[in-house]
Amino acid sequence: MSIAFDNSYARLPGQFYTRMPPTPVRAPALIALNAALAREIGIDPDYLRSDEGLAMLAGNAVPDGAEPLAQVYAGHQFGGWSPRLGDGRAILLGEVVGADRRRRDIQLKGAGPTPYSRAGDGRAWLGPVLREYLVSEAMHAMGIPTTRALAAVSTGEDVHREARYPGAVLTRVAASHIRVGTFQYFAAQGDVAGLRALCAHAIARHYPEAEGAMGLLTGVIAAQARLVAQWMGVGFIHGVMNTDNMSIAGETIDYGPCAFMDRYHPSTVFSSIDQFGRYAFDKQADIALWNLAQLASSLLPLIDPDETRAIDRASEALHAFPDLFRDEWLAVFRAKIGLSGAEADDTALIHQLLDRMATTGADFTNTFRALGGNAARDQFADPAAFDQWETAWQARLARDDRAPDARKAAMEAANPAVIPRNHRVEEAIRAGLAGDFGLFERLLGIVTRPFVETPENSAFRRPPARGEEVRRTFCGT
């Protein structure tokens, strides 16, 4: 079996990366393989299950045609500037072009130290690998742009964090791994030639109809507005929206301390390192705009040779983000409450429901799912709070031109029945640490069919009981 690599990023100038192979591990064993994704990108799943394929997934062998490298980038981390970050525990093996003509990166995460590891070990432990596998594949199943999980492999080696944990490697597939921080790195270096090469590469790869740096900027702004609105629609909290964790391709990337809300509250934070709520649920659009402003600042030398004109043009593009996000958010939440048309008061109607959910601690996922089956009031500790809203909602539905059966079907397609709830993910991780991946496999099968209600997944639709709540999530680095 040969993999048809076509490595466009490796053809960029040498200052974009460090060429190096992954660091081999002692005793790799396959935990999970995404056979459907393998076929989608043109790789035989049986090859990946073979000894040769396992060696590649573990980083013990470099397949023909791969050009392994660690990418360099910079970034703002919780608002603090870091001029040189880069892939501290990941190796990009190369790129493949699938039958759908889409180009995708294949990256090993947890593949050992690189020049960008900043004294880290370059490894990943099992918990974050299982979490990213589950959550990224659930996001894909919900139709939200995301990196994908191709495989998870245990290494037979321990990783030292606050304790000793079994090591693992995640094989990640992405439209690319180009980040806002990649542009920031070259801008901070004053490397205009590198910035221009990166811009041309990003346009050719992701926004082929864009005209120059301004076209790229407006394309990324629109993609991020759409992406964050989709996050909000499923109660997802990224947890660490640093500029080096923001893909210019408009995909969700870098699942660290991420989580889905159970009980709804707009200021919910799970990340143990987000002590001041910078990346809280209701701050995500604001932070996306802040990150986009850093991208715009990096692109100024390419937008216009006159700095004042460049700033004016970039600012105009950024000022479009709030309206773009509002429109995307409204489209998501109109669908969630069964509206096919638009009225001026729809925003207020949606916020009235959310306010009542926050006040009564209603479960985010189950409340919206129950709207389609007329059982939503059961989600409220004070059902009267829902009853007051329902009167206005039913009046609005009466003005919406859609048959009840069609509305119900559309709402079920807009509102997942099951998400990777934090306590269930943690259960799967704990079992995995004990060598039992049965719960992981079962949970994966359930969250990758998120819009289906079955007896099998009924327990996984239940919010955590008292004592089961997971209030803090961790990065794992």
C-alpha positions as CSV (number, residue, x, y, z in Angstrom):
1,M,0.0,0.0,0.0
2,S,1.3,3.4,-0.9
3,I,-0.3,6.7,0.2
4,A,-0.5,9.4,-2.5
5,F,1.0,12.2,-0.6
6,D,1.1,15.7,-2.3
7,N,2.8,18.0,0.2
8,S,2.2,21.6,-0.7
9,Y,3.1,23.0,2.7
10,A,6.5,21.3,2.5
11,R,7.1,23.1,-0.8
12,L,7.0,26.5,1.0
13,P,10.3,28.1,2.1
14,G,12.3,26.5,4.9
15,Q,11.4,29.2,7.5
16,F,7.9,27.8,7.6
17,Y,8.9,24.6,9.4
18,T,11.5,22.2,10.7
19,R,11.8,19.0,8.8
20,M,12.0,16.1,11.2
21,P,10.5,12.6,11.7
22,P,8.3,11.6,14.6
23,T,10.0,10.0,17.6
24,P,9.3,6.2,17.7
25,V,7.4,4.7,20.7
26,R,8.1,1.4,22.5
27,A,5.0,-0.7,22.0
28,P,2.3,0.8,19.8
29,A,-1.2,-0.8,19.8
30,L,-4.3,0.4,17.9
31,I,-7.1,1.8,20.1
32,A,-9.4,3.1,17.4
33,L,-9.5,3.5,13.6
34,N,-11.9,5.6,11.6
35,A,-12.3,3.3,8.6
36,A,-14.8,5.6,6.9
37,L,-12.5,8.6,7.0
38,A,-9.6,6.5,5.8
39,R,-11.6,5.5,2.7
40,E,-12.7,9.1,2.2
41,I,-9.1,10.3,2.0
42,G,-8.0,7.4,-0.2
43,I,-6.2,5.1,2.3
44,D,-7.1,1.4,2.7
45,P,-8.3,0.8,6.4
46,D,-6.8,-2.7,6.2
47,Y,-3.4,-1.2,5.5
48,L,-3.7,1.0,8.6
49,R,-4.6,-2.0,10.7
50,S,-1.5,-3.8,9.5
51,D,1.9,-3.8,11.2
52,E,3.2,-1.3,8.6
53,G,0.2,0.9,9.0
54,L,0.3,0.8,12.8
55,A,4.0,1.8,12.6
56,M,3.0,4.9,10.6
57,L,0.2,5.9,13.0
58,A,2.5,5.5,16.0
59,G,5.4,7.5,14.4
60,N,7.7,4.5,14.2
61,A,8.0,4.5,10.5
62,V,7.7,7.2,7.8
63,P,5.8,6.1,4.7
64,D,7.1,6.7,1.2
65,G,6.0,10.1,0.0
66,A,5.6,11.7,3.4
67,E,7.7,14.7,4.3
68,P,7.4,15.0,8.0
69,L,7.8,18.5,9.6
70,A,6.8,20.6,12.5
71,Q,5.2,23.9,11.7
72,V,6.2,27.2,13.2
73,Y,3.8,29.9,14.4
74,A,3.3,32.5,17.0
75,G,0.2,33.5,19.0
76,H,-1.6,35.3,21.7
77,Q,-2.3,32.9,24.6
78,F,-5.0,34.3,26.9
79,G,-4.1,37.7,25.5
80,G,-0.4,37.4,26.2
81,W,2.0,37.5,23.2
82,S,4.3,34.6,22.4
83,P,6.5,35.3,19.4
84,R,7.5,31.7,18.7
85,L,5.3,28.7,19.4
86,G,4.9,26.1,16.8
87,D,4.1,22.3,16.8
88,G,5.5,21.4,20.2
89,R,4.1,17.8,20.1
90,A,2.8,17.3,16.5
91,I,4.4,16.2,13.2
92,L,2.7,16.9,9.9
93,L,3.3,13.7,7.9
94,G,2.0,15.2,4.6
95,E,-1.1,15.9,2.6
96,V,-3.5,13.8,0.6
97,V,-6.1,14.7,-2.0
98,G,-9.2,12.5,-1.7
99,A,-11.6,11.4,-4.4
100,D,-13.7,14.5,-3.6
101,R,-10.6,16.6,-4.7
102,R,-10.3,18.0,-1.2
103,R,-6.8,18.4,0.2
104,R,-6.2,17.3,3.8
105,D,-3.3,17.2,6.2
106,I,-2.4,14.1,8.1
107,Q,-0.8,15.0,11.4
108,L,0.5,12.9,14.3
109,K,-0.4,14.6,17.6
110,G,1.8,13.4,20.5
111,A,4.6,12.5,18.2
112,G,7.5,13.6,20.3
113,P,9.6,16.7,21.0
114,T,10.3,19.3,18.3
115,P,12.3,22.6,18.3
116,Y,9.1,24.2,19.4
117,S,8.4,22.1,22.4
118,R,9.6,24.7,24.9
119,A,11.1,22.1,27.2
120,G,8.0,19.9,26.9
121,D,8.1,16.2,26.2
122,G,6.2,16.4,23.0
123,R,3.9,13.6,24.0
124,A,0.1,13.2,24.6
125,W,-1.5,11.1,27.3
126,L,-4.4,8.9,26.7
127,G,-7.2,11.1,28.2
128,P,-6.9,14.1,25.8
129,V,-6.5,11.8,22.8
130,L,-9.8,10.0,23.6
131,R,-11.5,13.3,24.3
132,E,-10.4,14.8,21.0
133,Y,-11.4,11.7,19.1
134,L,-14.9,11.6,20.6
135,V,-15.6,15.3,20.5
136,S,-14.2,16.0,17.0
137,E,-16.1,13.1,15.5
138,A,-19.3,14.2,17.2
139,M,-18.8,17.7,15.9
140,H,-18.4,16.3,12.4
141,A,-21.6,14.2,12.8
142,M,-23.4,17.4,13.8
143,G,-22.3,19.1,10.6
144,I,-19.9,21.5,12.3
145,P,-16.6,22.1,10.5
146,T,-13.8,20.4,12.4
147,T,-10.6,18.5,12.3
148,R,-11.1,14.8,12.2
149,A,-9.7,11.8,14.1
150,L,-8.3,9.1,11.9
151,A,-6.8,6.9,14.6
152,A,-5.7,6.6,18.2
153,V,-2.7,4.5,19.2
154,S,-1.4,3.7,22.6
155,T,2.4,3.9,22.9
156,G,3.3,1.5,25.6
157,E,5.1,4.4,27.4
158,D,4.1,6.6,30.3
159,V,3.7,10.3,30.1
160,H,4.4,12.5,33.2
161,R,1.9,15.2,34.0
162,E,0.6,15.7,37.6
163,A,0.9,11.9,37.7
164,R,2.0,9.1,35.3
165,Y,-0.5,8.3,32.5
166,P,-0.3,5.9,29.5
167,G,0.8,7.7,26.4
168,A,-1.1,7.8,23.1
169,V,-0.8,9.3,19.6
170,L,-3.8,10.8,17.7
171,T,-3.7,10.9,13.9
172,R,-5.5,14.1,13.0
173,V,-6.9,15.0,9.6
174,A,-7.5,18.7,8.8
175,A,-8.2,21.0,5.8
176,S,-4.9,22.5,7.0
177,H,-3.1,23.4,10.1
178,I,-2.6,27.1,9.1
179,R,-3.5,29.3,12.0
180,V,-4.0,33.0,12.7
181,G,-0.8,32.6,14.7
182,T,1.0,31.4,11.5
183,F,0.4,34.8,9.9
184,Q,1.4,36.5,13.2
185,Y,4.7,34.8,13.2
186,F,5.8,36.1,9.8
187,A,4.4,39.5,10.5
188,A,6.3,39.8,13.8
189,Q,9.5,38.6,12.1
190,G,9.1,41.4,9.5
191,D,9.3,38.7,6.9
192,V,7.0,40.2,4.2
193,A,8.2,37.7,1.6
194,G,7.2,34.8,3.9
195,L,3.9,36.5,4.7
196,R,3.2,36.9,1.0
197,A,4.0,33.2,0.3
198,L,1.8,32.1,3.2
199,C,-1.1,34.3,2.0
200,A,-0.8,32.9,-1.6
201,H,-0.7,29.4,-0.2
202,A,-3.7,29.9,2.0
203,I,-5.8,31.5,-0.8
204,A,-5.0,28.7,-3.2
205,R,-5.8,26.1,-0.6
206,H,-8.9,27.5,1.1
207,Y,-10.3,30.6,-0.7
208,P,-9.4,30.2,-4.4
209,E,-11.8,33.0,-5.5
210,A,-10.3,35.5,-3.0
211,E,-8.5,38.4,-4.5
212,G,-5.3,39.1,-2.5
213,A,-4.9,39.6,1.2
214,M,-8.2,41.5,1.6
215,G,-10.1,38.7,-0.1
216,L,-8.4,36.2,2.3
217,L,-9.3,38.3,5.3
218,T,-13.0,38.7,4.4
219,G,-13.2,35.0,3.7
220,V,-11.8,34.0,7.1
221,I,-14.0,36.6,8.8
222,A,-17.1,35.0,7.2
223,A,-16.0,31.4,8.0
224,Q,-15.3,32.2,11.6
225,A,-18.7,34.0,12.1
226,R,-20.4,30.9,10.7
227,L,-18.3,28.5,12.8
228,V,-18.8,30.2,16.2
229,A,-22.5,30.5,15.6
230,Q,-22.6,26.8,15.0
231,W,-20.7,26.2,18.3
232,M,-23.3,28.3,20.1
233,G,-26.1,26.3,18.6
234,V,-24.9,23.1,20.3
235,G,-23.7,24.6,23.6
236,F,-20.0,24.0,22.8
237,I,-17.3,25.8,24.6
238,H,-13.8,25.7,23.0
239,G,-12.1,26.6,26.2
240,V,-8.8,28.0,24.8
241,M,-9.4,30.3,21.8
242,N,-5.8,31.5,21.5
243,T,-4.8,32.8,18.1
244,D,-2.6,29.8,17.6
245,N,-5.8,27.6,18.1
246,M,-7.8,29.4,15.4
247,S,-7.7,27.8,11.9
248,I,-8.0,30.1,9.0
249,A,-9.8,27.3,7.2
250,G,-12.9,27.8,9.4
251,E,-12.6,24.5,11.2
252,T,-12.7,23.7,14.9
253,I,-9.2,22.9,15.9
254,D,-7.2,22.0,19.0
255,Y,-9.7,20.3,21.4
256,G,-8.1,20.8,24.7
257,P,-10.3,21.8,27.7
258,C,-13.4,21.9,25.5
259,A,-16.8,20.9,26.8
260,F,-20.5,21.0,26.0
261,M,-22.9,22.6,28.5
262,D,-25.4,20.6,30.4
263,R,-27.4,23.3,32.3
264,Y,-27.5,26.5,30.3
265,H,-25.8,29.6,31.5
266,P,-24.3,32.1,29.2
267,S,-21.1,32.7,31.2
268,T,-20.3,29.0,31.6
269,V,-16.5,28.2,31.7
270,F,-15.0,24.7,32.1
271,S,-11.3,25.2,31.3
272,S,-9.2,24.9,34.4
273,I,-6.7,27.5,33.0
274,D,-9.4,30.1,32.1
275,Q,-9.6,31.6,35.5
276,F,-11.1,34.9,34.5
277,G,-13.6,33.6,31.9
278,R,-11.9,35.1,28.9
279,Y,-13.2,32.2,26.7
280,A,-16.6,31.7,28.4
281,F,-19.5,30.5,26.3
282,D,-21.0,34.0,25.7
283,K,-17.5,35.5,25.0
284,Q,-16.7,33.3,22.0
285,A,-17.9,35.7,19.3
286,D,-16.1,38.6,20.9
287,I,-12.9,36.6,21.1
288,A,-13.2,35.4,17.5
289,L,-13.4,39.1,16.5
290,W,-10.3,39.9,18.7
291,N,-8.4,37.1,17.0
292,L,-9.5,38.2,13.5
293,A,-8.2,41.7,14.4
294,Q,-4.8,40.1,15.0
295,L,-5.0,38.4,11.6
296,A,-5.9,41.7,10.0
297,S,-2.9,43.4,11.7
298,S,-0.6,40.7,10.4
299,L,-1.9,41.2,6.8
300,L,-1.6,45.0,6.7
301,P,1.7,45.0,4.7
302,L,-0.1,43.0,2.0
303,I,-3.4,44.9,2.0
304,D,-2.0,48.3,1.0
305,P,1.5,49.8,0.9
306,D,0.0,52.9,2.6
307,E,-0.5,51.8,6.2
308,T,-3.3,54.3,6.8
309,R,-5.3,52.9,3.9
310,A,-4.5,49.3,4.9
311,I,-5.8,50.0,8.4
312,D,-9.0,51.6,7.0
313,R,-9.7,48.7,4.7
314,A,-9.0,46.0,7.3
315,S,-11.1,47.9,9.9
316,E,-14.0,48.0,7.4
317,A,-13.8,44.2,6.9
318,L,-13.7,43.6,10.7
319,H,-16.6,45.9,11.3
320,A,-18.7,43.5,9.2
321,F,-18.2,40.6,11.7
322,P,-20.9,41.5,14.3
323,D,-23.6,41.6,11.6
324,L,-22.3,38.5,10.0
325,F,-22.2,36.6,13.3
326,R,-25.7,37.9,14.2
327,D,-27.1,36.6,10.9
328,E,-25.5,33.2,11.3
329,W,-26.5,33.0,15.0
330,L,-30.1,33.9,14.1
331,A,-30.2,31.3,11.3
332,V,-29.0,28.6,13.7
333,F,-31.4,29.5,16.5
334,R,-34.4,30.1,14.2
335,A,-33.9,26.6,13.0
336,K,-33.7,25.3,16.6
337,I,-37.1,26.7,17.5
338,G,-38.7,25.7,14.2
339,L,-38.8,28.9,12.2
340,S,-38.3,28.9,8.5
341,G,-39.0,32.6,7.9
342,A,-37.7,35.8,9.6
343,E,-39.4,38.5,11.7
344,A,-37.8,41.4,13.4
345,D,-38.7,40.2,16.9
346,D,-37.2,36.7,16.5
347,T,-34.0,37.7,18.3
348,A,-35.9,38.8,21.4
349,L,-38.0,35.7,21.3
350,I,-34.9,33.5,21.3
351,H,-33.2,35.4,24.1
352,Q,-36.4,35.2,26.2
353,L,-36.2,31.4,26.0
354,L,-32.5,31.4,26.8
355,D,-33.0,33.8,29.8
356,R,-35.6,31.5,31.2
357,M,-33.4,28.5,30.7
358,A,-30.5,30.2,32.5
359,T,-32.8,31.3,35.4
360,T,-34.2,27.8,35.9
361,G,-31.1,25.7,35.0
362,A,-32.7,24.0,32.1
363,D,-30.5,21.5,30.2
364,F,-29.4,23.2,26.9
365,T,-29.5,20.1,24.6
366,N,-32.5,18.4,26.0
367,T,-34.6,21.6,26.1
368,F,-34.2,22.4,22.4
369,R,-34.6,18.8,21.4
370,A,-37.8,18.6,23.5
371,L,-39.3,21.7,21.7
372,G,-40.0,19.5,18.7
373,G,-42.0,17.0,20.8
374,N,-44.0,19.4,23.0
375,A,-42.2,18.2,26.2
376,A,-39.9,21.2,26.8
377,R,-41.7,22.4,29.9
378,D,-40.5,19.3,31.7
379,Q,-36.9,20.6,31.5
380,F,-37.8,23.6,33.6
381,A,-37.7,23.6,37.4
382,D,-40.4,26.2,37.2
383,P,-42.6,25.1,34.2
384,A,-44.5,28.4,34.4
385,A,-41.4,30.1,33.1
386,F,-41.7,28.1,29.9
387,D,-45.4,28.4,29.7
388,Q,-45.1,32.2,29.5
389,W,-42.6,31.9,26.6
390,E,-44.5,29.2,24.8
391,T,-47.5,31.4,24.3
392,A,-45.4,33.9,22.3
393,W,-43.7,31.1,20.5
394,Q,-46.9,29.4,19.4
395,A,-48.2,32.7,18.1
396,R,-44.9,33.1,16.1
397,L,-45.2,29.6,14.7
398,A,-48.7,30.3,13.6
399,R,-47.3,33.0,11.3
400,D,-44.6,30.7,9.9
401,D,-45.4,29.0,6.7
402,R,-44.5,25.4,7.5
403,A,-46.6,22.2,8.0
404,P,-46.3,20.8,11.6
405,D,-44.7,17.5,10.4
406,A,-42.1,19.3,8.3
407,R,-41.4,21.6,11.2
408,K,-40.9,18.7,13.6
409,A,-38.5,16.9,11.2
410,A,-36.5,20.2,10.6
411,M,-36.2,20.8,14.3
412,E,-35.0,17.2,14.9
413,A,-32.4,17.8,12.3
414,A,-31.3,21.1,13.9
415,N,-31.2,19.9,17.6
416,P,-29.0,16.9,18.5
417,A,-30.5,14.4,20.9
418,V,-27.1,13.4,22.2
419,I,-23.8,15.2,22.8
420,P,-20.5,14.0,24.3
421,R,-21.5,15.0,27.8
422,N,-18.5,15.7,30.0
423,H,-19.3,13.1,32.6
424,R,-19.7,10.4,29.9
425,V,-16.4,11.4,28.3
426,E,-14.6,11.2,31.6
427,E,-16.2,7.8,32.3
428,A,-14.8,6.6,29.0
429,I,-11.3,8.0,29.8
430,R,-11.3,6.4,33.2
431,A,-12.2,3.0,31.7
432,G,-9.5,3.5,29.0
433,L,-6.9,4.2,31.7
434,A,-7.7,0.8,33.1
435,G,-7.3,-0.8,29.7
436,D,-11.0,-1.1,28.9
437,F,-12.1,0.8,25.7
438,G,-15.5,-0.7,25.5
439,L,-17.2,2.4,26.9
440,F,-15.2,4.6,24.6
441,E,-16.3,2.6,21.6
442,R,-19.9,2.6,22.7
443,L,-19.9,6.3,23.3
444,L,-18.2,7.0,20.0
445,G,-21.0,5.0,18.2
446,I,-23.7,7.0,20.0
447,V,-22.3,10.6,19.6
448,T,-21.6,10.0,15.9
449,R,-25.3,9.5,15.4
450,P,-26.3,12.6,17.3
451,F,-29.8,13.2,15.9
452,V,-31.2,9.7,16.5
453,E,-33.1,8.8,19.6
454,T,-32.9,5.1,20.5
455,P,-33.3,3.0,23.6
456,E,-29.5,2.4,23.4
457,N,-28.6,6.0,23.8
458,S,-31.3,7.0,26.3
459,A,-28.9,6.9,29.3
460,F,-26.4,9.1,27.3
461,R,-29.1,11.8,26.8
462,R,-29.5,12.2,30.5
463,P,-27.7,15.1,32.2
464,P,-25.3,14.3,35.0
465,A,-26.9,13.5,38.3
466,R,-25.7,15.2,41.5
467,G,-22.1,14.1,42.1
468,E,-21.6,13.2,38.4
469,E,-21.0,16.8,37.2
470,V,-17.6,17.6,35.6
471,R,-17.0,21.3,36.2
472,R,-13.4,21.5,35.1
473,T,-11.6,20.3,32.0
474,F,-7.9,20.3,31.4
475,C,-5.6,20.9,28.5
476,G,-3.4,17.8,28.9
477,T,-0.1,19.5,27.8
